[in-house]
Amino acid sequence: MQLRESEKMPRVINKKIRLLRWLNSGMILPFIIMAASSSIILYGVLFILIK
């Protein structure tokens, strides 16, 4: 059981690193940050209006 887990871990980490590199290579990461912040602001405004 432990051997399988130790084998899986580096693969998962490699996938995450690859994903981060792919995100940083383009303008995708700043776009995601902008979209997230704008949606948070919208939800905040809606929450204030509902209250």
mmCIF entry with sequence, helices, sheets and N, C-alpha, C, O atoms, coordinates in Angstrom:
data_MODEL
# 
_entry.id   MODEL 
# 
_entity.id                         1 
_entity.type                       polymer 
_entity.pdbx_number_of_molecules   1 
# 
_entity_poly.entity_id                      1 
_entity_poly.type                           'polypeptide(L)' 
_entity_poly.nstd_linkage                   no 
_entity_poly.nstd_monomer                   no 
_entity_poly.pdbx_seq_one_letter_code       MQLRESEKMPRVINKKIRLLRWLNSGMILPFIIMAASSSIILYGVLFILIK 
_entity_poly.pdbx_seq_one_letter_code_can   MQLRESEKMPRVINKKIRLLRWLNSGMILPFIIMAASSSIILYGVLFILIK 
_entity_poly.pdbx_strand_id                 A 
# 
loop_
_entity_poly_seq.entity_id 
_entity_poly_seq.num 
_entity_poly_seq.mon_id 
_entity_poly_seq.hetero 
1 1  MET n 
1 2  GLN n 
1 3  LEU n 
1 4  ARG n 
1 5  GLU n 
1 6  SER n 
1 7  GLU n 
1 8  LYS n 
1 9  MET n 
1 10 PRO n 
1 11 ARG n 
1 12 VAL n 
1 13 ILE n 
1 14 ASN n 
1 15 LYS n 
1 16 LYS n 
1 17 ILE n 
1 18 ARG n 
1 19 LEU n 
1 20 LEU n 
1 21 ARG n 
1 22 TRP n 
1 23 LEU n 
1 24 ASN n 
1 25 SER n 
1 26 GLY n 
1 27 MET n 
1 28 ILE n 
1 29 LEU n 
1 30 PRO n 
1 31 PHE n 
1 32 ILE n 
1 33 ILE n 
1 34 MET n 
1 35 ALA n 
1 36 ALA n 
1 37 SER n 
1 38 SER n 
1 39 SER n 
1 40 ILE n 
1 41 ILE n 
1 42 LEU n 
1 43 TYR n 
1 44 GLY n 
1 45 VAL n 
1 46 LEU n 
1 47 PHE n 
1 48 ILE n 
1 49 LEU n 
1 50 ILE n 
1 51 LYS n 
# 
_struct_asym.id          A 
_struct_asym.entity_id   1 
# 
loop_
_struct_conf.conf_type_id 
_struct_conf.id 
_struct_conf.pdbx_PDB_helix_id 
_struct_conf.beg_label_comp_id 
_struct_conf.beg_label_asym_id 
_struct_conf.beg_label_seq_id 
_struct_conf.pdbx_beg_PDB_ins_code 
_struct_conf.end_label_comp_id 
_struct_conf.end_label_asym_id 
_struct_conf.end_label_seq_id 
_struct_conf.pdbx_end_PDB_ins_code 
_struct_conf.beg_auth_comp_id 
_struct_conf.beg_auth_asym_id 
_struct_conf.beg_auth_seq_id 
_struct_conf.end_auth_comp_id 
_struct_conf.end_auth_asym_id 
_struct_conf.end_auth_seq_id 
_struct_conf.pdbx_PDB_helix_class 
_struct_conf.details 
_struct_conf.pdbx_PDB_helix_length 
HELX_P HELX_P1 AA1 GLN A 2  ? SER A 25 ? GLN A 2  SER A 25 1 ? 24 
HELX_P HELX_P2 AA2 ILE A 28 ? ILE A 50 ? ILE A 28 ILE A 50 1 ? 23 
# 
_struct_conf_type.id          HELX_P 
_struct_conf_type.criteria    ? 
_struct_conf_type.reference   ? 
# 
loop_
_atom_site.group_PDB 
_atom_site.id 
_atom_site.type_symbol 
_atom_site.label_atom_id 
_atom_site.label_alt_id 
_atom_site.label_comp_id 
_atom_site.label_asym_id 
_atom_site.label_entity_id 
_atom_site.label_seq_id 
_atom_site.pdbx_PDB_ins_code 
_atom_site.Cartn_x 
_atom_site.Cartn_y 
_atom_site.Cartn_z 
_atom_site.occupancy 
_atom_site.B_iso_or_equiv 
_atom_site.pdbx_formal_charge 
_atom_site.auth_seq_id 
_atom_site.auth_comp_id 
_atom_site.auth_asym_id 
_atom_site.auth_atom_id 
_atom_site.pdbx_PDB_model_num 
ATOM 1   N N  . MET A 1 1  ? 0.832   -1.203 0.000   1.00 0.00 ? 1  MET A N  1 
ATOM 2   C CA . MET A 1 1  ? 0.000   0.000  0.000   1.00 0.00 ? 1  MET A CA 1 
ATOM 3   C C  . MET A 1 1  ? 0.870   1.257  0.000   1.00 0.00 ? 1  MET A C  1 
ATOM 4   O O  . MET A 1 1  ? 0.636   2.182  -0.778  1.00 0.00 ? 1  MET A O  1 
ATOM 5   N N  . GLN A 1 2  ? 1.871   1.283  0.876   1.00 0.00 ? 2  GLN A N  1 
ATOM 6   C CA . GLN A 1 2  ? 2.751   2.465  0.972   1.00 0.00 ? 2  GLN A CA 1 
ATOM 7   C C  . GLN A 1 2  ? 3.595   2.633  -0.291  1.00 0.00 ? 2  GLN A C  1 
ATOM 8   O O  . GLN A 1 2  ? 3.849   3.756  -0.725  1.00 0.00 ? 2  GLN A O  1 
ATOM 9   N N  . LEU A 1 3  ? 4.026   1.524  -0.875  1.00 0.00 ? 3  LEU A N  1 
ATOM 10  C CA . LEU A 1 3  ? 4.827   1.594  -2.096  1.00 0.00 ? 3  LEU A CA 1 
ATOM 11  C C  . LEU A 1 3  ? 4.028   2.240  -3.227  1.00 0.00 ? 3  LEU A C  1 
ATOM 12  O O  . LEU A 1 3  ? 4.551   3.079  -3.960  1.00 0.00 ? 3  LEU A O  1 
ATOM 13  N N  . ARG A 1 4  ? 2.770   1.850  -3.367  1.00 0.00 ? 4  ARG A N  1 
ATOM 14  C CA . ARG A 1 4  ? 1.922   2.419  -4.416  1.00 0.00 ? 4  ARG A CA 1 
ATOM 15  C C  . ARG A 1 4  ? 1.744   3.922  -4.217  1.00 0.00 ? 4  ARG A C  1 
ATOM 16  O O  . ARG A 1 4  ? 1.805   4.693  -5.175  1.00 0.00 ? 4  ARG A O  1 
ATOM 17  N N  . GLU A 1 5  ? 1.526   4.330  -2.981  1.00 0.00 ? 5  GLU A N  1 
ATOM 18  C CA . GLU A 1 5  ? 1.341   5.751  -2.666  1.00 0.00 ? 5  GLU A CA 1 
ATOM 19  C C  . GLU A 1 5  ? 2.602   6.549  -2.993  1.00 0.00 ? 5  GLU A C  1 
ATOM 20  O O  . GLU A 1 5  ? 2.524   7.638  -3.561  1.00 0.00 ? 5  GLU A O  1 
ATOM 21  N N  . SER A 1 6  ? 3.765   6.001  -2.631  1.00 0.00 ? 6  SER A N  1 
ATOM 22  C CA . SER A 1 6  ? 5.028   6.700  -2.880  1.00 0.00 ? 6  SER A CA 1 
ATOM 23  C C  . SER A 1 6  ? 5.318   6.793  -4.385  1.00 0.00 ? 6  SER A C  1 
ATOM 24  O O  . SER A 1 6  ? 5.969   7.734  -4.840  1.00 0.00 ? 6  SER A O  1 
ATOM 25  N N  . GLU A 1 7  ? 4.834   5.818  -5.144  1.00 0.00 ? 7  GLU A N  1 
ATOM 26  C CA . GLU A 1 7  ? 4.998   5.857  -6.604  1.00 0.00 ? 7  GLU A CA 1 
ATOM 27  C C  . GLU A 1 7  ? 4.068   6.888  -7.238  1.00 0.00 ? 7  GLU A C  1 
ATOM 28  O O  . GLU A 1 7  ? 4.438   7.560  -8.200  1.00 0.00 ? 7  GLU A O  1 
ATOM 29  N N  . LYS A 1 8  ? 2.866   7.006  -6.694  1.00 0.00 ? 8  LYS A N  1 
ATOM 30  C CA . LYS A 1 8  ? 1.875   7.924  -7.252  1.00 0.00 ? 8  LYS A CA 1 
ATOM 31  C C  . LYS A 1 8  ? 2.239   9.386  -6.992  1.00 0.00 ? 8  LYS A C  1 
ATOM 32  O O  . LYS A 1 8  ? 2.038   10.237 -7.858  1.00 0.00 ? 8  LYS A O  1 
ATOM 33  N N  . MET A 1 9  ? 2.766   9.678  -5.822  1.00 0.00 ? 9  MET A N  1 
ATOM 34  C CA . MET A 1 9  ? 3.017   11.063 -5.415  1.00 0.00 ? 9  MET A CA 1 
ATOM 35  C C  . MET A 1 9  ? 3.848   11.865 -6.421  1.00 0.00 ? 9  MET A C  1 
ATOM 36  O O  . MET A 1 9  ? 3.412   12.942 -6.828  1.00 0.00 ? 9  MET A O  1 
ATOM 37  N N  . PRO A 1 10 ? 5.027   11.386 -6.840  1.00 0.00 ? 10 PRO A N  1 
ATOM 38  C CA . PRO A 1 10 ? 5.829   12.189 -7.795  1.00 0.00 ? 10 PRO A CA 1 
ATOM 39  C C  . PRO A 1 10 ? 5.087   12.473 -9.099  1.00 0.00 ? 10 PRO A C  1 
ATOM 40  O O  . PRO A 1 10 ? 5.255   13.540 -9.690  1.00 0.00 ? 10 PRO A O  1 
ATOM 41  N N  . ARG A 1 11 ? 4.274   11.530 -9.546  1.00 0.00 ? 11 ARG A N  1 
ATOM 42  C CA . ARG A 1 11 ? 3.510   11.717 -10.787 1.00 0.00 ? 11 ARG A CA 1 
ATOM 43  C C  . ARG A 1 11 ? 2.521   12.866 -10.633 1.00 0.00 ? 11 ARG A C  1 
ATOM 44  O O  . ARG A 1 11 ? 2.385   13.705 -11.523 1.00 0.00 ? 11 ARG A O  1 
ATOM 45  N N  . VAL A 1 12 ? 1.834   12.894 -9.500  1.00 0.00 ? 12 VAL A N  1 
ATOM 46  C CA . VAL A 1 12 ? 0.855   13.953 -9.220  1.00 0.00 ? 12 VAL A CA 1 
ATOM 47  C C  . VAL A 1 12 ? 1.559   15.303 -9.165  1.00 0.00 ? 12 VAL A C  1 
ATOM 48  O O  . VAL A 1 12 ? 1.070   16.284 -9.725  1.00 0.00 ? 12 VAL A O  1 
ATOM 49  N N  . ILE A 1 13 ? 2.706   15.355 -8.491  1.00 0.00 ? 13 ILE A N  1 
ATOM 50  C CA . ILE A 1 13 ? 3.486   16.596 -8.363  1.00 0.00 ? 13 ILE A CA 1 
ATOM 51  C C  . ILE A 1 13 ? 3.940   17.060 -9.751  1.00 0.00 ? 13 ILE A C  1 
ATOM 52  O O  . ILE A 1 13 ? 3.863   18.248 -10.065 1.00 0.00 ? 13 ILE A O  1 
ATOM 53  N N  . ASN A 1 14 ? 4.413   16.125 -10.576 1.00 0.00 ? 14 ASN A N  1 
ATOM 54  C CA . ASN A 1 14 ? 4.844   16.458 -11.938 1.00 0.00 ? 14 ASN A CA 1 
ATOM 55  C C  . ASN A 1 14 ? 3.697   17.037 -12.755 1.00 0.00 ? 14 ASN A C  1 
ATOM 56  O O  . ASN A 1 14 ? 3.884   17.994 -13.507 1.00 0.00 ? 14 ASN A O  1 
ATOM 57  N N  . LYS A 1 15 ? 2.512   16.458 -12.606 1.00 0.00 ? 15 LYS A N  1 
ATOM 58  C CA . LYS A 1 15 ? 1.336   16.963 -13.322 1.00 0.00 ? 15 LYS A CA 1 
ATOM 59  C C  . LYS A 1 15 ? 1.025   18.386 -12.897 1.00 0.00 ? 15 LYS A C  1 
ATOM 60  O O  . LYS A 1 15 ? 0.719   19.236 -13.733 1.00 0.00 ? 15 LYS A O  1 
ATOM 61  N N  . LYS A 1 16 ? 1.103   18.649 -11.588 1.00 0.00 ? 16 LYS A N  1 
ATOM 62  C CA . LYS A 1 16 ? 0.827   19.985 -11.060 1.00 0.00 ? 16 LYS A CA 1 
ATOM 63  C C  . LYS A 1 16 ? 1.850   20.988 -11.585 1.00 0.00 ? 16 LYS A C  1 
ATOM 64  O O  . LYS A 1 16 ? 1.485   22.099 -11.968 1.00 0.00 ? 16 LYS A O  1 
ATOM 65  N N  . ILE A 1 17 ? 3.125   20.608 -11.608 1.00 0.00 ? 17 ILE A N  1 
ATOM 66  C CA . ILE A 1 17 ? 4.197   21.489 -12.094 1.00 0.00 ? 17 ILE A CA 1 
ATOM 67  C C  . ILE A 1 17 ? 3.980   21.783 -13.581 1.00 0.00 ? 17 ILE A C  1 
ATOM 68  O O  . ILE A 1 17 ? 4.124   22.923 -14.023 1.00 0.00 ? 17 ILE A O  1 
ATOM 69  N N  . ARG A 1 18 ? 3.632   20.747 -14.342 1.00 0.00 ? 18 ARG A N  1 
ATOM 70  C CA . ARG A 1 18 ? 3.368   20.922 -15.778 1.00 0.00 ? 18 ARG A CA 1 
ATOM 71  C C  . ARG A 1 18 ? 2.211   21.876 -15.997 1.00 0.00 ? 18 ARG A C  1 
ATOM 72  O O  . ARG A 1 18 ? 2.274   22.744 -16.867 1.00 0.00 ? 18 ARG A O  1 
ATOM 73  N N  . LEU A 1 19 ? 1.141   21.717 -15.203 1.00 0.00 ? 19 LEU A N  1 
ATOM 74  C CA . LEU A 1 19 ? -0.035  22.576 -15.307 1.00 0.00 ? 19 LEU A CA 1 
ATOM 75  C C  . LEU A 1 19 ? 0.337   24.017 -14.993 1.00 0.00 ? 19 LEU A C  1 
ATOM 76  O O  . LEU A 1 19 ? -0.088  24.935 -15.695 1.00 0.00 ? 19 LEU A O  1 
ATOM 77  N N  . LEU A 1 20 ? 1.135   24.225 -13.935 1.00 0.00 ? 20 LEU A N  1 
ATOM 78  C CA . LEU A 1 20 ? 1.566   25.575 -13.552 1.00 0.00 ? 20 LEU A CA 1 
ATOM 79  C C  . LEU A 1 20 ? 2.412   26.203 -14.648 1.00 0.00 ? 20 LEU A C  1 
ATOM 80  O O  . LEU A 1 20 ? 2.246   27.381 -14.968 1.00 0.00 ? 20 LEU A O  1 
ATOM 81  N N  . ARG A 1 21 ? 3.327   25.412 -15.228 1.00 0.00 ? 21 ARG A N  1 
ATOM 82  C CA . ARG A 1 21 ? 4.173   25.917 -16.331 1.00 0.00 ? 21 ARG A CA 1 
ATOM 83  C C  . ARG A 1 21 ? 3.315   26.302 -17.523 1.00 0.00 ? 21 ARG A C  1 
ATOM 84  O O  . ARG A 1 21 ? 3.552   27.334 -18.152 1.00 0.00 ? 21 ARG A O  1 
ATOM 85  N N  . TRP A 1 22 ? 2.309   25.474 -17.843 1.00 0.00 ? 22 TRP A N  1 
ATOM 86  C CA . TRP A 1 22 ? 1.416   25.739 -18.970 1.00 0.00 ? 22 TRP A CA 1 
ATOM 87  C C  . TRP A 1 22 ? 0.611   27.003 -18.717 1.00 0.00 ? 22 TRP A C  1 
ATOM 88  O O  . TRP A 1 22 ? 0.400   27.800 -19.632 1.00 0.00 ? 22 TRP A O  1 
ATOM 89  N N  . LEU A 1 23 ? 0.155   27.193 -17.470 1.00 0.00 ? 23 LEU A N  1 
ATOM 90  C CA . LEU A 1 23 ? -0.614  28.389 -17.118 1.00 0.00 ? 23 LEU A CA 1 
ATOM 91  C C  . LEU A 1 23 ? 0.255   29.639 -17.207 1.00 0.00 ? 23 LEU A C  1 
ATOM 92  O O  . LEU A 1 23 ? -0.188  30.674 -17.705 1.00 0.00 ? 23 LEU A O  1 
ATOM 93  N N  . ASN A 1 24 ? 1.501   29.541 -16.721 1.00 0.00 ? 24 ASN A N  1 
ATOM 94  C CA . ASN A 1 24 ? 2.398   30.694 -16.722 1.00 0.00 ? 24 ASN A CA 1 
ATOM 95  C C  . ASN A 1 24 ? 2.914   31.031 -18.121 1.00 0.00 ? 24 ASN A C  1 
ATOM 96  O O  . ASN A 1 24 ? 3.313   32.167 -18.376 1.00 0.00 ? 24 ASN A O  1 
ATOM 97  N N  . SER A 1 25 ? 2.908   30.052 -19.027 1.00 0.00 ? 25 SER A N  1 
ATOM 98  C CA . SER A 1 25 ? 3.442   30.275 -20.378 1.00 0.00 ? 25 SER A CA 1 
ATOM 99  C C  . SER A 1 25 ? 2.615   31.302 -21.148 1.00 0.00 ? 25 SER A C  1 
ATOM 100 O O  . SER A 1 25 ? 3.162   32.066 -21.943 1.00 0.00 ? 25 SER A O  1 
ATOM 101 N N  . GLY A 1 26 ? 1.301   31.325 -20.918 1.00 0.00 ? 26 GLY A N  1 
ATOM 102 C CA . GLY A 1 26 ? 0.435   32.270 -21.624 1.00 0.00 ? 26 GLY A CA 1 
ATOM 103 C C  . GLY A 1 26 ? -0.132  33.331 -20.705 1.00 0.00 ? 26 GLY A C  1 
ATOM 104 O O  . GLY A 1 26 ? 0.368   33.563 -19.604 1.00 0.00 ? 26 GLY A O  1 
ATOM 105 N N  . MET A 1 27 ? -1.198  33.973 -21.186 1.00 0.00 ? 27 MET A N  1 
ATOM 106 C CA . MET A 1 27 ? -1.893  34.982 -20.374 1.00 0.00 ? 27 MET A CA 1 
ATOM 107 C C  . MET A 1 27 ? -3.099  34.349 -19.679 1.00 0.00 ? 27 MET A C  1 
ATOM 108 O O  . MET A 1 27 ? -4.053  35.040 -19.319 1.00 0.00 ? 27 MET A O  1 
ATOM 109 N N  . ILE A 1 28 ? -3.045  33.021 -19.492 1.00 0.00 ? 28 ILE A N  1 
ATOM 110 C CA . ILE A 1 28 ? -4.176  32.288 -18.921 1.00 0.00 ? 28 ILE A CA 1 
ATOM 111 C C  . ILE A 1 28 ? -4.280  32.558 -17.418 1.00 0.00 ? 28 ILE A C  1 
ATOM 112 O O  . ILE A 1 28 ? -5.369  32.800 -16.899 1.00 0.00 ? 28 ILE A O  1 
ATOM 113 N N  . LEU A 1 29 ? -3.140  32.515 -16.724 1.00 0.00 ? 29 LEU A N  1 
ATOM 114 C CA . LEU A 1 29 ? -3.144  32.692 -15.262 1.00 0.00 ? 29 LEU A CA 1 
ATOM 115 C C  . LEU A 1 29 ? -3.677  34.066 -14.850 1.00 0.00 ? 29 LEU A C  1 
ATOM 116 O O  . LEU A 1 29 ? -4.554  34.131 -13.988 1.00 0.00 ? 29 LEU A O  1 
ATOM 117 N N  . PRO A 1 30 ? -3.183  35.174 -15.434 1.00 0.00 ? 30 PRO A N  1 
ATOM 118 C CA . PRO A 1 30 ? -3.746  36.489 -15.084 1.00 0.00 ? 30 PRO A CA 1 
ATOM 119 C C  . PRO A 1 30 ? -5.234  36.586 -15.402 1.00 0.00 ? 30 PRO A C  1 
ATOM 120 O O  . PRO A 1 30 ? -5.984  37.235 -14.673 1.00 0.00 ? 30 PRO A O  1 
ATOM 121 N N  . PHE A 1 31 ? -5.663  35.944 -16.488 1.00 0.00 ? 31 PHE A N  1 
ATOM 122 C CA . PHE A 1 31 ? -7.082  35.949 -16.870 1.00 0.00 ? 31 PHE A CA 1 
ATOM 123 C C  . PHE A 1 31 ? -7.929  35.248 -15.815 1.00 0.00 ? 31 PHE A C  1 
ATOM 124 O O  . PHE A 1 31 ? -9.011  35.719 -15.464 1.00 0.00 ? 31 PHE A O  1 
ATOM 125 N N  . ILE A 1 32 ? -7.426  34.104 -15.304 1.00 0.00 ? 32 ILE A N  1 
ATOM 126 C CA . ILE A 1 32 ? -8.137  33.353 -14.258 1.00 0.00 ? 32 ILE A CA 1 
ATOM 127 C C  . ILE A 1 32 ? -8.238  34.204 -12.998 1.00 0.00 ? 32 ILE A C  1 
ATOM 128 O O  . ILE A 1 32 ? -9.292  34.253 -12.364 1.00 0.00 ? 32 ILE A O  1 
ATOM 129 N N  . ILE A 1 33 ? -7.140  34.879 -12.630 1.00 0.00 ? 33 ILE A N  1 
ATOM 130 C CA . ILE A 1 33 ? -7.126  35.732 -11.432 1.00 0.00 ? 33 ILE A CA 1 
ATOM 131 C C  . ILE A 1 33 ? -8.137  36.868 -11.603 1.00 0.00 ? 33 ILE A C  1 
ATOM 132 O O  . ILE A 1 33 ? -8.887  37.175 -10.676 1.00 0.00 ? 33 ILE A O  1 
ATOM 133 N N  . MET A 1 34 ? -8.158  37.489 -12.781 1.00 0.00 ? 34 MET A N  1 
ATOM 134 C CA . MET A 1 34 ? -9.102  38.575 -13.067 1.00 0.00 ? 34 MET A CA 1 
ATOM 135 C C  . MET A 1 34 ? -10.543 38.084 -12.987 1.00 0.00 ? 34 MET A C  1 
ATOM 136 O O  . MET A 1 34 ? -11.396 38.743 -12.392 1.00 0.00 ? 34 MET A O  1 
ATOM 137 N N  . ALA A 1 35 ? -10.811 36.931 -13.585 1.00 0.00 ? 35 ALA A N  1 
ATOM 138 C CA . ALA A 1 35 ? -12.164 36.357 -13.578 1.00 0.00 ? 35 ALA A CA 1 
ATOM 139 C C  . ALA A 1 35 ? -12.603 36.042 -12.149 1.00 0.00 ? 35 ALA A C  1 
ATOM 140 O O  . ALA A 1 35 ? -13.739 36.326 -11.769 1.00 0.00 ? 35 ALA A O  1 
ATOM 141 N N  . ALA A 1 36 ? -11.706 35.457 -11.359 1.00 0.00 ? 36 ALA A N  1 
ATOM 142 C CA . ALA A 1 36 ? -12.022 35.104 -9.972  1.00 0.00 ? 36 ALA A CA 1 
ATOM 143 C C  . ALA A 1 36 ? -12.320 36.351 -9.152  1.00 0.00 ? 36 ALA A C  1 
ATOM 144 O O  . ALA A 1 36 ? -13.305 36.391 -8.415  1.00 0.00 ? 36 ALA A O  1 
ATOM 145 N N  . SER A 1 37 ? -11.469 37.375 -9.278  1.00 0.00 ? 37 SER A N  1 
ATOM 146 C CA . SER A 1 37 ? -11.660 38.610 -8.501  1.00 0.00 ? 37 SER A CA 1 
ATOM 147 C C  . SER A 1 37 ? -12.956 39.311 -8.902  1.00 0.00 ? 37 SER A C  1 
ATOM 148 O O  . SER A 1 37 ? -13.679 39.809 -8.039  1.00 0.00 ? 37 SER A O  1 
ATOM 149 N N  . SER A 1 38 ? -13.254 39.354 -10.192 1.00 0.00 ? 38 SER A N  1 
ATOM 150 C CA . SER A 1 38 ? -14.483 40.010 -10.659 1.00 0.00 ? 38 SER A CA 1 
ATOM 151 C C  . SER A 1 38 ? -15.723 39.265 -10.162 1.00 0.00 ? 38 SER A C  1 
ATOM 152 O O  . SER A 1 38 ? -16.712 39.887 -9.775  1.00 0.00 ? 38 SER A O  1 
ATOM 153 N N  . SER A 1 39 ? -15.665 37.926 -10.176 1.00 0.00 ? 39 SER A N  1 
ATOM 154 C CA . SER A 1 39 ? -16.803 37.133 -9.694  1.00 0.00 ? 39 SER A CA 1 
ATOM 155 C C  . SER A 1 39 ? -16.989 37.319 -8.194  1.00 0.00 ? 39 SER A C  1 
ATOM 156 O O  . SER A 1 39 ? -18.121 37.385 -7.715  1.00 0.00 ? 39 SER A O  1 
ATOM 157 N N  . ILE A 1 40 ? -15.878 37.406 -7.439  1.00 0.00 ? 40 ILE A N  1 
ATOM 158 C CA . ILE A 1 40 ? -15.949 37.639 -5.989  1.00 0.00 ? 40 ILE A CA 1 
ATOM 159 C C  . ILE A 1 40 ? -16.601 38.994 -5.715  1.00 0.00 ? 40 ILE A C  1 
ATOM 160 O O  . ILE A 1 40 ? -17.444 39.113 -4.827  1.00 0.00 ? 40 ILE A O  1 
ATOM 161 N N  . ILE A 1 41 ? -16.208 40.016 -6.482  1.00 0.00 ? 41 ILE A N  1 
ATOM 162 C CA . ILE A 1 41 ? -16.779 41.372 -6.318  1.00 0.00 ? 41 ILE A CA 1 
ATOM 163 C C  . ILE A 1 41 ? -18.282 41.331 -6.624  1.00 0.00 ? 41 ILE A C  1 
ATOM 164 O O  . ILE A 1 41 ? -19.083 41.909 -5.889  1.00 0.00 ? 41 ILE A O  1 
ATOM 165 N N  . LEU A 1 42 ? -18.659 40.647 -7.710  1.00 0.00 ? 42 LEU A N  1 
ATOM 166 C CA . LEU A 1 42 ? -20.074 40.531 -8.083  1.00 0.00 ? 42 LEU A CA 1 
ATOM 167 C C  . LEU A 1 42 ? -20.881 39.847 -6.986  1.00 0.00 ? 42 LEU A C  1 
ATOM 168 O O  . LEU A 1 42 ? -21.967 40.304 -6.628  1.00 0.00 ? 42 LEU A O  1 
ATOM 169 N N  . TYR A 1 43 ? -20.340 38.737 -6.449  1.00 0.00 ? 43 TYR A N  1 
ATOM 170 C CA . TYR A 1 43 ? -21.026 38.025 -5.372  1.00 0.00 ? 43 TYR A CA 1 
ATOM 171 C C  . TYR A 1 43 ? -21.145 38.898 -4.128  1.00 0.00 ? 43 TYR A C  1 
ATOM 172 O O  . TYR A 1 43 ? -22.163 38.871 -3.437  1.00 0.00 ? 43 TYR A O  1 
ATOM 173 N N  . GLY A 1 44 ? -20.103 39.668 -3.849  1.00 0.00 ? 44 GLY A N  1 
ATOM 174 C CA . GLY A 1 44 ? -20.124 40.586 -2.705  1.00 0.00 ? 44 GLY A CA 1 
ATOM 175 C C  . GLY A 1 44 ? -21.219 41.627 -2.843  1.00 0.00 ? 44 GLY A C  1 
ATOM 176 O O  . GLY A 1 44 ? -21.948 41.898 -1.889  1.00 0.00 ? 44 GLY A O  1 
ATOM 177 N N  . VAL A 1 45 ? -21.337 42.216 -4.042  1.00 0.00 ? 45 VAL A N  1 
ATOM 178 C CA . VAL A 1 45 ? -22.378 43.224 -4.316  1.00 0.00 ? 45 VAL A CA 1 
ATOM 179 C C  . VAL A 1 45 ? -23.763 42.598 -4.166  1.00 0.00 ? 45 VAL A C  1 
ATOM 180 O O  . VAL A 1 45 ? -24.654 43.186 -3.553  1.00 0.00 ? 45 VAL A O  1 
ATOM 181 N N  . LEU A 1 46 ? -23.936 41.402 -4.730  1.00 0.00 ? 46 LEU A N  1 
ATOM 182 C CA . LEU A 1 46 ? -25.217 40.689 -4.625  1.00 0.00 ? 46 LEU A CA 1 
ATOM 183 C C  . LEU A 1 46 ? -25.568 40.402 -3.168  1.00 0.00 ? 46 LEU A C  1 
ATOM 184 O O  . LEU A 1 46 ? -26.712 40.575 -2.749  1.00 0.00 ? 46 LEU A O  1 
ATOM 185 N N  . PHE A 1 47 ? -24.574 39.965 -2.406  1.00 0.00 ? 47 PHE A N  1 
ATOM 186 C CA . PHE A 1 47 ? -24.778 39.648 -0.986  1.00 0.00 ? 47 PHE A CA 1 
ATOM 187 C C  . PHE A 1 47 ? -25.222 40.889 -0.216  1.00 0.00 ? 47 PHE A C  1 
ATOM 188 O O  . PHE A 1 47 ? -26.116 40.818 0.628   1.00 0.00 ? 47 PHE A O  1 
ATOM 189 N N  . ILE A 1 48 ? -24.588 42.031 -0.514  1.00 0.00 ? 48 ILE A N  1 
ATOM 190 C CA . ILE A 1 48 ? -24.934 43.301 0.149   1.00 0.00 ? 48 ILE A CA 1 
ATOM 191 C C  . ILE A 1 48 ? -26.363 43.711 -0.239  1.00 0.00 ? 48 ILE A C  1 
ATOM 192 O O  . ILE A 1 48 ? -27.138 44.154 0.608   1.00 0.00 ? 48 ILE A O  1 
ATOM 193 N N  . LEU A 1 49 ? -26.703 43.558 -1.523  1.00 0.00 ? 49 LEU A N  1 
ATOM 194 C CA . LEU A 1 49 ? -28.046 43.917 -2.004  1.00 0.00 ? 49 LEU A CA 1 
ATOM 195 C C  . LEU A 1 49 ? -29.128 43.044 -1.357  1.00 0.00 ? 49 LEU A C  1 
ATOM 196 O O  . LEU A 1 49 ? -30.196 43.535 -0.992  1.00 0.00 ? 49 LEU A O  1 
ATOM 197 N N  . ILE A 1 50 ? -28.838 41.742 -1.221  1.00 0.00 ? 50 ILE A N  1 
ATOM 198 C CA . ILE A 1 50 ? -29.799 40.803 -0.616  1.00 0.00 ? 50 ILE A CA 1 
ATOM 199 C C  . ILE A 1 50 ? -30.013 41.149 0.865   1.00 0.00 ? 50 ILE A C  1 
ATOM 200 O O  . ILE A 1 50 ? -31.138 41.109 1.363   1.00 0.00 ? 50 ILE A O  1 
ATOM 201 N N  . LYS A 1 51 ? -28.938 41.482 1.549   1.00 0.00 ? 51 LYS A N  1 
ATOM 202 C CA . LYS A 1 51 ? -29.025 41.867 2.962   1.00 0.00 ? 51 LYS A CA 1 
ATOM 203 C C  . LYS A 1 51 ? -29.848 43.136 3.092   1.00 0.00 ? 51 LYS A C  1 
ATOM 204 O O  . LYS A 1 51 ? -30.046 43.633 4.201   1.00 0.00 ? 51 LYS A O  1 
# 
